Amino acid sequence: MPFTRLATATTPTCHLGLGLAAVARPGYINLNRDEDLGENRSVDTLRTRTHQLLDAAYAQGVRYFDVARSYGRSEEFLAAWLTARPDIEDVVIGSKWGYTYTADWTTDAEQHEVKDHTLPAYERQRAESGQLLGDRLDLYQIHSLTPESPALSDKELHARLAEAAAEGLTIGFSTSGPAQADTVRAALAVTVDGEPLFRTVQSTYNVLETSVGPALAEAHDAGLTVIVKEGMANGRLTAGQAPDTVRAIAEETGLGVDAVALAVVLRQPWAGVVLSGAATVGQLASNLHAAVVDLDEEQLSRLAALVEEPRVYWERRGQLPWH
């Protein structure tokens, strides 16, 4: 599995990855987006920003990069970066299929992405991802599985995914919504010819939403690599938005609110890779300080008191505007 490449890394940031959801399209649900990106969000501007972030991340030891078909031009931007740096061979590249980007590079589209977990959608998007990333694509994930997704029961789809796995592509899935734990456990039960289909899982886990934690521990024990997304809760755990408790603990540690939030995730024994969704090089540098944050039990107890009921958390996330 490609993540064995990361197992030999010894840099403090080897368990941190960079996701490009926030910088490869002009509209997204993260808070503080106007401040982060400004008004000029042309393709060329965001391509340049993405490449600067990739350069900075690689220079600071990050070796996993995460994109998706629905993240605007994320695969295109990443592919161009890889092509321009043929000497870089030690990174792991993950993408996702299952959502189609429909905003046409605008911030006010009526619908920004459309979900489709059927076999025809997989075949179409697999071809699109392959055209851009070729053999640099290591991991292909079903994007945002939920318990009712047909991808959990579609045997023909499972067979095709198993064929891709036999050809060397790692197959994974990501989860979303208040029933993430149920989704993880259902996916762990999916087999093809008696063998587990999925080798990785990517879920939302942060200071405010920890409900999937026990299921991720089970996935880890079953041999899956666990990738954590939305560790900053779509901006709710940034300096200008974080609860007072997080700000106070950040002051105690002498590091940023973001570093504290991501450090809580990093210390989970099942967390293989924790994604930064930084939109600026400065944010990335601050996020990567998570690797050196040392939280004591009293601080962890205070942070644990911030956990929200899953449905409350996801309802609030669902109300975040695209901007």
Disulfide bonds with the S-S distance in Angstrom:
none
